Amino acid sequence: MLNIVLFGPPGAGKGTQSEKLIEKYNLTHLSTGDLFRKHLGEGTELGKLAQKYMNEGRLVPDEVVIGMVEEKIKSTPDSKGFIFDGFPRTVTQAEALDVMLEALGMKISGMIALDVPEEVLKERIRERGKTSGRVDDQDETKIATRIKVYLDETLPVAGFYENQGKLTKIYGVGTIDEIFGNITSVIDQYK
């Protein structure tokens, strides 16, 4: 089973690359952002709680996120593997994910970290905000907060996987296909 953590700051291209990886490797997409938006759209209590944190540019509490992820994994038992897009966001979540996967007889194959300069990230997020309708992509203060939260709270997750020998950094600037080719050359080594 191929389980990949696709990692990087907001605007790095995780969503775009995830779609291509899912198609090539027949993986199940696991995006906490998508799970949150589903709950937001359905107006669930979890969705309302997640919205409060997201509107402030803050991370949703670990226990909420872990529960959603475990439920998704268990609901797709025939999957060839998962691509974790935007998760785990903290070392605590990464540790909990490893424990959960081990209990299910699974493990993370590797982490691909998209490395993109901050000014490029901000421009990509602003452009996405023009077409996505996402409020958090349209406000400069929220964009800056999201990038700061990533640097302060999420970036240490890369060190967690690096200590396990599972981290590969990919330069995330170029054409979508160039970046995809660099990612797949790494993933093909996991098999």
C-alpha positions in Angstrom: 0.0 0.0 0.0 1.3 3.4 -1.0 0.7 6.1 1.6 2.1 9.5 0.8 2.1 12.8 2.8 2.1 15.7 0.3 3.4 18.6 2.3 3.9 22.3 1.9 2.6 25.7 2.8 -0.7 27.1 1.7 -0.5 27.8 -2.1 2.4 25.3 -2.7 0.3 23.3 -5.2 -0.7 20.3 -3.0 -4.2 20.2 -4.3 -3.2 20.4 -8.0 -0.5 17.7 -7.6 -2.7 15.5 -5.5 -5.2 15.2 -8.3 -2.6 14.1 -10.7 -1.0 11.6 -8.2 -4.4 10.1 -7.4 -5.1 9.5 -11.1 -1.6 8.0 -11.8 -1.4 5.7 -8.7 -5.1 5.1 -8.0 -4.9 6.5 -4.5 -7.6 7.8 -2.2 -7.4 11.5 -1.6 -7.4 12.5 2.0 -7.6 16.2 2.4 -8.6 17.6 5.8 -9.5 20.9 3.9 -12.0 18.9 1.8 -13.4 17.1 4.8 -13.9 20.4 6.6 -15.6 22.0 3.5 -17.9 18.9 3.3 -18.9 19.4 6.9 -19.2 23.2 6.4 -21.4 22.7 3.4 -23.6 20.3 5.3 -23.8 22.6 8.3 -22.7 19.9 10.8 -21.6 20.8 14.3 -18.1 19.7 13.3 -18.3 22.0 10.3 -19.3 25.0 12.4 -16.5 24.3 14.8 -14.0 23.9 12.0 -15.2 27.2 10.4 -14.6 29.1 13.6 -10.9 28.1 13.6 -10.5 28.4 9.8 -11.9 31.9 9.8 -9.3 32.9 12.3 -6.5 31.3 10.2 -5.9 28.8 13.1 -5.6 25.1 13.1 -8.6 22.9 13.9 -7.9 20.9 17.1 -6.1 17.6 16.7 -8.8 15.3 18.1 -11.3 16.6 15.6 -8.9 16.1 12.7 -7.6 12.7 13.7 -11.2 11.4 14.1 -12.1 12.6 10.7 -9.0 11.0 9.1 -9.5 7.7 10.8 -13.1 7.6 9.7 -12.1 8.2 6.1 -9.5 5.5 6.2 -11.8 2.9 7.7 -14.6 3.8 5.2 -12.3 2.9 2.2 -10.9 -0.5 3.1 -10.2 -1.5 -0.6 -8.0 1.6 -1.3 -4.5 1.0 -2.9 -3.3 3.8 -0.6 -3.8 7.3 0.5 -2.4 10.7 -0.3 -2.5 12.9 2.7 -2.9 16.4 1.5 -2.4 19.1 4.1 -2.3 16.6 7.0 -0.6 16.0 9.4 -0.1 19.7 10.3 1.6 19.2 13.6 4.1 16.7 15.1 1.4 15.5 17.5 -0.9 14.7 14.5 2.0 12.9 12.7 2.7 10.8 15.8 -1.1 10.0 16.1 -1.3 9.2 12.4 1.7 6.7 12.8 0.0 5.1 15.8 -3.4 4.9 14.0 -1.9 3.5 10.8 0.2 0.9 12.7 -3.0 -0.3 14.4 -4.5 -0.7 10.9 -1.4 -2.6 9.6 -0.3 0.4 7.5 2.5 3.0 7.5 3.5 6.2 5.7 5.6 5.4 2.6 7.1 8.9 2.4 6.6 12.6 2.6 7.0 14.8 -0.4 7.5 18.5 0.7 6.9 21.2 -1.9 9.3 24.0 -1.4 8.0 27.4 -2.7 9.3 30.9 -1.9 6.9 33.0 0.3 6.2 35.7 -2.3 5.2 33.1 -4.8 2.9 31.5 -2.2 1.1 34.8 -1.5 0.6 35.5 -5.2 -0.8 32.0 -5.8 -3.2 32.3 -2.9 -4.4 35.7 -4.0 -5.0 34.3 -7.5 -6.8 31.3 -6.1 -9.0 33.6 -4.0 -10.2 35.4 -7.1 -11.7 32.1 -8.5 -12.3 29.9 -5.5 -14.6 32.1 -3.5 -12.6 31.0 -0.4 -12.7 33.9 2.1 -9.4 32.9 3.7 -7.7 33.3 0.2 -8.8 36.9 -0.2 -7.6 38.6 2.9 -3.9 39.7 3.1 -3.9 39.4 6.9 -5.4 35.9 6.9 -2.9 34.8 4.2 0.0 36.1 6.3 -1.4 34.4 9.4 -1.8 31.1 7.5 1.8 31.2 6.3 3.1 32.1 9.8 1.1 29.3 11.3 2.6 26.9 8.8 6.1 28.1 9.5 5.7 28.0 13.3 3.5 25.0 13.8 3.5 22.8 10.7 7.0 23.0 9.3 8.4 20.9 12.2 6.4 17.9 10.8 9.0 17.7 8.0 11.6 17.1 10.6 9.5 14.3 12.1 9.5 12.4 8.8 13.1 13.4 8.0 14.1 11.6 11.3 12.4 8.5 9.9 14.2 8.8 6.6 11.0 9.5 4.7 11.3 13.2 3.7 12.0 14.3 0.1 11.9 18.0 -0.8 10.8 19.0 -4.3 11.2 22.6 -5.7 7.5 23.6 -6.2 8.1 26.3 -8.8 7.8 25.5 -12.6 5.2 24.0 -14.7 2.6 21.6 -13.2 4.0 18.8 -15.3 7.6 19.4 -14.4 6.8 19.4 -10.7 4.6 16.3 -11.2 7.5 14.5 -12.9 9.9 15.3 -10.1 7.3 14.0 -7.6 6.6 10.7 -9.4 10.3 9.9 -9.8 10.5 10.0 -6.0 7.2 8.0 -5.4 8.3 5.3 -7.9 11.2 4.6 -5.6 8.8 3.7 -2.8 7.4 0.7 -4.6 
